[in-house]
Structures are given as C-alpha cells and as structure tokens.
C-alpha cells in the first residue's frame, strides 16, 4: 500500500487513494474533509480539532493546512482540477528588515504509547533541516519568536518584541485616536465607514493618518499572521514621540494594528447608568480618542454593582452611549437611536436595516433613566 519516497534528509511513505465525490458535493467539501490530514489529527477529527483549539496558545496559520492551485479543466471548463499539498516544512516570512521573522511549524503525532522525550527528539530532527536552510543554529529551536503579531509603524512584529517609546504622546497624555473593527470570516466589517471616522477623529486632533491601502494591507497581514477569521481589529494612531507635557513633538505618528479573538456576548446583560456624563461640548466631542480613563472608571462602577456595561448621558441628560457599545431602545415596535449619540461608524447600519424592513426609527432625545423593556436580548437599564 505504501511506497517509499526519498527526499533530502528524510523518507516518506506515500499511498495513493482514489475516490468519487457525490454529485451534491463540491471541491470545498472535499478540501474541508481532507485538510488537515488524518496523519496530523488522528480520529475522530472534529474532536481533535476542538482540542487543538483549546490547548494551543498560538494559532498554526498555514502550518498543517493546504496550499496549491485550483483551476478549471482546459478541456472542460465545467470541471475543476486541483493539486494541493499539506503545508509542513513550509516557511512563512512575516515583515521585512530587522523586524522581519521567518516562521515554520514542526511537531509529532501523540499516540497512546508516546514518550515525551522521544516526541521532542523527533521534533528537533524535523526542525534541524529547516533551521539549516534558514541559516539558524539548531540551538535556536525553542527560542523562535511566536505570536500574537501586531503591525507597528510599517512592520509586522511579534507582540512580545513590539516597542513603543515611553515618550509617546499617546501614552503620556492620551494624544491619539483609534477604531475597533469587527471581523467576520477574515473580512473587516464596515471598513470604509470605520476609516472615515478614523480620519475624522485624526483631523480633529491634527494627526496624519496613513494611506488607506497601507492600513488595509496591515490589517490583512495581522489577521493572517494570527490566524484570526472572527476577531476584533484595532487601529491606533498616536501623536508619536514628544516632550513631556501637552505640547506635541516633531516625530511621525505611531501606528499600531492589532487583533484579538472575540468573546461572544450573552443574549442579555445587566447595565447601569453612571453618575457622570459625556461632555458633548468639549474639544474632543465626537472624536474617538485614546483618552478612555472615564470609560475605565465607568466600567469599574458597573462591575461593582454586578453589571456588565455602563451607560452615559450627555450634558443635556439625554441617553448617549455605553463604554464600548452603541445603545438602541426598542419600544412599541419603534427603534429609538439616542439623539446624543457620538459620531459612530456603525450607528447608521441599524437605521438603514430597519428602513429596508419597514421598521420605524426615532431619534427623539431619551432620558437615560426611563425604564427599558426587555426585547430579544436588549439589556435592561437599571438606575445606579
């Protein structure tokens, strides 16, 4: 059944398996069932993949996945052919220059009679050839930098090695702006609207924003390096290195793009209205700045009272927003959007969706302490 194939530094046992897809299945189903291969996961594959997800602190990325080509048949465009390989002994080059990193994965299958020392010896053996090709000493095994990865000032770097100056104005005085973007299936949601708001906030602070194409490339690189498909992605732009104090320096802005996995929200949460208000008359009103200390304090206030989120009013005592959420109230079939809501990248989406389904939307100012009814997971509002 197995044929021995000799390769530089190792031998492979190769088997040929032939089959025919059921008519209702396509190439996607075939790839999904084949990769990662059983030699990596063992069986039952679905349970093993869940265990890998639970136990491994760093995502594998392309390692153990598939790479190759897919195309239509030249003699029959209705048919598709493909040649895919398992991505082992494969380098992924992240970043350039001194901050660049070359990444590869190695490992061994753990079975009932495995011995830890033997498995590690096998891992070192597999890695030795790749380290030699990369020009690294075999002793580097175990010291290779791992993720998570972030984009810092034009370079993809491991978060553990990312360095921001202690004189960065964003750190010193909160001189910076940011956007947090929800990612679905590897694609940032409402990307253009988020960049529009980032540009609006930066303009309000007199900060320059990087080219939009460069930001998208950075976002895609960070998502790929971290293996994130459903995630939150944050873009941060600060005033850069500056003197101590409020005056901004001459340095270029600091730009950071980072991602993290998303924790699912429960169907409903308890919230409280805090005794402080959003200043809708200040110099940064309507800007999404990095100066979030009042949000930290408000959220702590909520947690002290057994709640998960805190809601602000504005200076006119109108319902405004929560620390990390937009607020919409559904009452008698009408979706009420707070009139005191700051400029929001996604606030227009519910209004547009409601309009498409014929659901009325109201922007009449709403007092924050008017009781809100429970509606399909909408939070209940409690007075402090």
Secondary structure, DSSP 8 states (H G I E B T S, - for coil): --EEEEETTEEEEE--------TT--HHHHHHHHSS-HHHH-SSHHHHHHHHHHH-SS--TTTTSEEEEEEE-SS-TTSEEEEEEE--S--EEES-GGG-EEE--------TT--HHHHHHHHHHHHHHHHHHTT--GGGTT-S----EEEETTEEEEGGG----TTBHHHHH--EEEEEEEEETTEETTHHHHHHHHHHHHHHHT-----HHHHHHHHHHHHHHHT-SSEEEEEEEE--B--SSSS--SS--EEEEEEEE-----S--EEEEEEEEE-TTSTTTT--BS--HHHHHHHHHHHHTT-SEEEEEETTS-EEEESS---EEEETTEEEE-TT----SSHHHHHHHHHHTT--EE-----TTS-----TT--EEE--
